[in-house]
Amino acid sequence: MNKKSGKTIVIIIGIVALLGAGYLFYSDESTGKQKIPEIFTEQISELGNSGKEFVYIYSEECSACDFYFPIVVKAIDKTRASMYQVDYLKNENTDFFETNNIYNVPVILEIKDGKIINRYEGAKELQETVNIIE
């Protein structure tokens, strides 16, 4: 193998590595995880003081949540609603879940003046989710 073909192989490997890294970055971004800020349940009482806001409660271990999350992201994109997310299993404030009878996910909470005014349980279709959060 001569120097020219060695350089070509190195360039090709570099391009493949860059494309692979770009795909991994894009695929993580495309899930929308960065579009919905993560909060703790203690922060929910601070929401909705300037209008209604929403909290999406999910679990990484929930297949319905995996199905529903991209729908929620699309609904946010369509409505520009203010939404936060709380991981049901990572959150240490289980008192909040017990007090509010939240034992299953996914759930969208509608918050106004720091209080839950509506809750929507289970995965929904896109249009229904848009109607909920507009």
C-alpha positions as CSV (number, residue, x, y, z in Angstrom):
1,M,0.0,0.0,0.0
2,N,1.4,3.4,-0.9
3,K,1.2,6.6,1.0
4,K,-1.6,8.0,-1.1
5,S,-3.9,5.1,-0.5
6,G,-3.0,5.1,3.2
7,K,-4.0,8.8,3.5
8,T,-7.3,8.0,1.6
9,I,-8.1,5.2,4.1
10,V,-7.4,7.5,7.1
11,I,-9.7,10.2,5.5
12,I,-12.5,7.7,4.9
13,I,-12.2,6.4,8.5
14,G,-12.3,10.0,9.8
15,I,-15.4,10.8,7.7
16,V,-17.2,7.6,8.9
17,A,-16.3,8.5,12.5
18,L,-17.6,12.0,12.2
19,L,-20.8,10.8,10.5
20,G,-21.3,8.2,13.3
21,A,-20.8,10.8,16.0
22,G,-23.2,13.1,14.3
23,Y,-25.8,10.4,14.0
24,L,-25.5,9.6,17.7
25,F,-25.8,13.3,18.6
26,Y,-28.8,13.8,16.2
27,S,-30.6,10.6,17.3
28,D,-30.3,11.7,21.0
29,E,-31.5,15.2,20.2
30,S,-34.4,13.9,18.0
31,T,-35.9,12.1,21.0
32,G,-36.7,15.5,22.4
33,K,-35.1,14.9,25.8
34,Q,-33.5,18.3,25.6
35,K,-36.8,20.0,24.6
36,I,-38.6,19.3,27.9
37,P,-36.7,20.6,31.0
38,E,-36.5,18.1,33.8
39,I,-37.6,19.3,37.3
40,F,-38.3,17.8,40.7
41,T,-41.7,17.5,42.2
42,E,-40.8,20.1,44.8
43,Q,-40.7,22.7,42.0
44,I,-44.2,22.0,40.7
45,S,-45.7,24.3,43.3
46,E,-43.7,27.2,41.7
47,L,-45.3,26.7,38.3
48,G,-48.3,28.3,36.6
49,N,-48.1,31.7,38.2
50,S,-48.3,33.5,34.9
51,G,-50.7,31.1,33.2
52,K,-51.1,27.4,32.9
53,E,-48.1,25.1,32.6
54,F,-47.8,21.4,32.2
55,V,-45.8,18.6,33.8
56,Y,-45.2,15.3,32.0
57,I,-44.6,12.5,34.5
58,Y,-42.9,9.4,32.9
59,S,-40.6,6.5,33.7
60,E,-37.7,5.3,31.6
61,E,-39.0,1.8,32.3
62,C,-42.5,2.5,30.8
63,S,-43.1,1.3,27.3
64,A,-46.3,3.5,27.0
65,C,-44.1,6.5,28.0
66,D,-41.6,5.5,25.3
67,F,-44.4,5.5,22.8
68,Y,-46.0,8.7,24.1
69,F,-42.9,10.9,24.5
70,P,-42.4,11.8,20.8
71,I,-46.1,12.6,20.6
72,V,-45.8,15.0,23.6
73,V,-42.7,16.7,21.9
74,K,-44.7,17.2,18.6
75,A,-47.6,18.6,20.6
76,I,-45.3,21.1,22.3
77,D,-43.8,22.0,19.0
78,K,-47.3,22.7,17.6
79,T,-48.6,24.6,20.6
80,R,-45.5,26.1,22.2
81,A,-46.9,25.1,25.6
82,S,-44.8,25.4,28.7
83,M,-44.0,21.9,29.8
84,Y,-41.6,20.3,32.3
85,Q,-40.9,16.6,32.9
86,V,-40.5,14.5,36.0
87,D,-39.1,11.0,36.1
88,Y,-41.3,9.0,38.3
89,L,-38.6,6.5,39.3
90,K,-35.7,9.0,39.8
91,N,-37.7,11.5,41.9
92,E,-37.1,11.2,45.6
93,N,-40.3,13.0,46.6
94,T,-42.7,10.1,46.6
95,D,-45.0,12.0,49.0
96,F,-46.1,14.1,46.1
97,F,-47.1,11.1,44.0
98,E,-48.9,9.5,47.0
99,T,-50.7,12.8,47.9
100,N,-51.9,13.2,44.3
101,N,-52.7,9.6,43.7
102,I,-50.2,9.2,40.9
103,Y,-49.3,5.5,40.7
104,N,-49.2,5.0,36.9
105,V,-47.4,6.8,34.1
106,P,-47.5,8.6,31.7
107,V,-49.4,11.5,33.2
108,I,-49.7,15.1,32.1
109,L,-50.5,17.5,35.0
110,E,-52.0,20.9,34.2
111,I,-50.7,23.5,36.7
112,K,-52.1,26.9,37.5
113,D,-50.9,29.0,40.5
114,G,-48.9,26.1,41.8
115,K,-51.8,23.7,41.9
116,I,-52.9,20.8,39.8
117,I,-56.1,21.8,38.0
118,N,-56.3,18.8,35.6
119,R,-54.6,15.5,35.1
120,Y,-54.5,13.4,31.9
121,E,-53.5,9.8,32.4
122,G,-52.2,7.4,29.7
123,A,-50.8,7.8,26.2
124,K,-52.9,9.8,23.9
125,E,-53.0,10.5,20.1
126,L,-51.3,13.7,18.9
127,Q,-54.4,15.7,18.3
128,E,-55.8,14.9,21.7
129,T,-52.5,15.9,23.3
130,V,-52.5,19.1,21.4
131,N,-56.1,19.8,22.6
132,I,-54.9,19.1,26.2
133,I,-52.0,21.5,26.2
134,E,-53.2,24.4,24.0
